[in-house]
Amino acid sequence: MGEQMDQAKAFIDALPDGDVVVVTATNEVSRWLAKGIRERRDPVISSRCQVIGILKRSSTAKLMGRHGRVILHESFVSHARPEVRAEVERLAHGINAMTGPSD
């Protein structure tokens, strides 16, 4: 568990300071990661970070209307079914292109 915590801390610390949408594999991971972000990052910065869980293709709608840099958490990358991952990557690419360069 120590290595996993170190990876989570490094991920949180590396998040950009601007508007961010982090995609995780499940709502449980999302809650856990959002709590870590609130604990490790400045309140103003953490308030600009949204964390969402996407497990099923129907859940990809959670990305609609979001703004900010979309970042895929390792839990999503390693656990999402290929068709869900492809759909999220397509949506993330479009959102990121509209958002512009990260802070």
C-alpha positions in Angstrom: 0.0 0.0 0.0 2.9 2.3 0.6 4.0 2.4 -3.1 0.4 3.0 -4.1 0.2 6.0 -1.7 3.5 7.4 -3.0 2.2 7.1 -6.6 -1.1 8.8 -5.6 0.8 11.7 -3.9 3.1 12.1 -6.9 0.0 12.2 -9.2 -1.7 14.8 -7.0 1.4 16.9 -6.7 1.9 16.9 -10.5 -1.6 18.1 -11.3 -1.7 21.5 -13.0 -3.0 24.4 -11.1 -5.8 25.4 -13.5 -9.1 23.7 -14.2 -8.7 20.0 -14.3 -11.0 17.0 -14.8 -9.5 13.7 -13.6 -11.0 10.5 -14.8 -10.8 7.4 -12.6 -12.1 3.9 -13.0 -14.8 4.0 -10.3 -16.7 6.4 -8.1 -14.9 4.9 -5.1 -11.5 5.8 -6.5 -12.8 9.2 -7.4 -13.9 10.0 -3.8 -10.6 8.7 -2.5 -8.5 10.8 -4.9 -10.7 13.9 -4.5 -10.1 13.6 -0.7 -6.3 13.4 -1.3 -6.4 16.4 -3.6 -8.2 18.4 -0.9 -5.7 17.4 1.7 -2.5 17.9 -0.4 -3.3 20.9 -2.5 -4.2 24.6 -1.8 -8.0 25.0 -1.3 -8.3 27.3 -4.3 -6.4 24.9 -6.5 -8.3 21.8 -5.3 -11.6 23.6 -5.9 -10.7 23.8 -9.6 -10.2 20.1 -9.8 -13.1 17.7 -10.6 -12.7 14.0 -10.2 -15.1 11.6 -11.9 -15.4 7.9 -12.2 -16.2 6.3 -15.5 -16.6 2.5 -15.6 -19.2 2.0 -18.3 -19.7 3.5 -21.7 -22.9 5.1 -20.6 -20.9 6.9 -17.9 -18.8 8.8 -20.6 -21.6 11.3 -20.6 -20.1 12.6 -17.4 -17.5 14.4 -19.5 -20.1 16.3 -21.5 -20.1 20.0 -20.6 -16.9 19.8 -18.6 -14.1 22.3 -19.0 -10.5 22.1 -18.1 -7.6 19.8 -18.9 -8.8 16.1 -18.9 -6.3 13.8 -17.2 -6.7 10.0 -17.1 -5.8 8.5 -13.8 -3.9 5.2 -13.9 -6.9 3.4 -12.4 -8.8 4.3 -15.5 -6.1 3.5 -17.9 -5.4 0.1 -16.5 -9.0 -1.0 -15.8 -11.3 0.5 -18.4 -12.6 -1.7 -21.1 -11.0 -0.9 -24.5 -14.2 0.6 -26.0 -14.8 2.8 -22.9 -11.2 3.9 -22.9 -11.3 4.8 -26.6 -14.5 6.8 -26.1 -13.1 8.7 -23.1 -9.8 9.4 -24.9 -11.7 10.8 -27.9 -13.8 13.1 -25.7 -10.7 14.1 -23.7 -8.9 15.0 -26.8 -11.7 17.3 -27.9 -12.0 18.9 -24.5 -8.3 19.4 -24.2 -8.0 20.9 -27.7 -10.7 23.4 -26.8 -9.1 24.1 -23.4 -5.7 24.9 -24.9 -2.3 24.5 -23.2 -2.3 23.5 -19.5 -1.2 26.0 -16.9 
